[in-house]
Amino acid sequence: MPDKASHLQIRKENVRQYTKGKRHQEKKQIIVDYINKVTRAIAEKREKLDVRQNDLMTLRKKQVMDLTAYIFPVSEVKSKG
């Protein structure tokens, strides 16, 4: 049977391990929260990027249509040969 001194030593070690485990849990939670926050921020930025890319694509199409209609109109040319 363990004596009182060894029992106290084991108890101190258990408390130390419990405290250490609790700190690790807190650090883990902080990291998980940070990852979730960054993931949400990336998703929001991705949505904004998609909207801007769609707007840009629409603007490019309009500009190309304007170019072909007003600046470089395409017409059929027949040679007299």
C-alpha positions in Angstrom: 0.0 0.0 0.0 1.2 3.4 -0.8 2.1 5.6 2.1 0.7 9.1 2.7 3.7 10.8 1.1 3.5 8.9 -2.1 -0.3 9.5 -2.2 0.2 13.2 -1.9 2.9 13.1 -4.6 0.5 11.3 -6.9 -2.2 13.7 -6.1 0.0 16.7 -6.8 1.0 15.1 -10.1 -2.6 14.5 -11.1 -3.5 18.2 -10.3 -0.5 19.4 -12.3 -1.5 17.2 -15.3 -5.2 18.3 -15.0 -4.1 22.0 -15.0 -1.8 21.4 -17.9 -4.6 19.6 -19.8 -7.0 22.4 -19.1 -4.5 25.0 -20.5 -4.1 22.8 -23.7 -7.9 22.7 -24.1 -8.0 26.5 -23.8 -5.2 26.9 -26.4 -7.0 24.4 -28.7 -10.2 26.3 -28.4 -8.5 29.6 -29.2 -7.0 28.0 -32.3 -10.3 26.5 -33.4 -12.0 29.8 -32.9 -9.3 31.5 -35.0 -9.6 29.0 -37.8 -13.4 29.4 -37.9 -13.0 33.2 -38.0 -10.5 33.0 -40.8 -12.6 30.5 -42.7 -15.6 32.8 -42.5 -13.6 35.8 -43.6 -12.2 33.8 -46.6 -15.7 32.7 -47.6 -17.0 36.3 -47.4 -14.1 37.5 -49.5 -14.6 34.7 -52.0 -18.3 35.8 -52.4 -17.2 39.4 -53.0 -14.6 38.3 -55.5 -17.2 36.2 -57.4 -19.5 39.2 -57.6 -16.8 41.5 -58.8 -15.6 39.0 -61.4 -19.2 38.6 -62.7 -19.5 42.4 -62.9 -16.2 42.7 -64.7 -17.2 40.0 -67.2 -20.4 41.8 -67.9 -18.6 45.1 -68.4 -16.0 43.4 -70.7 -18.8 41.9 -72.9 -20.5 45.3 -73.1 -17.2 47.0 -74.1 -16.5 44.4 -76.8 -20.0 44.8 -78.1 -19.5 48.6 -78.2 -16.1 48.2 -80.0 -17.6 46.0 -82.6 -20.6 48.2 -83.1 -19.1 51.6 -83.1 -15.3 51.6 -83.5 -14.7 48.5 -85.7 -18.0 47.6 -87.3 -17.9 44.3 -89.0 -19.3 44.4 -92.6 -19.1 42.1 -95.5 -16.8 43.4 -98.3 -17.1 41.8 -101.8 -14.2 42.2 -104.2 -14.9 43.2 -107.8 -12.8 40.7 -109.4 
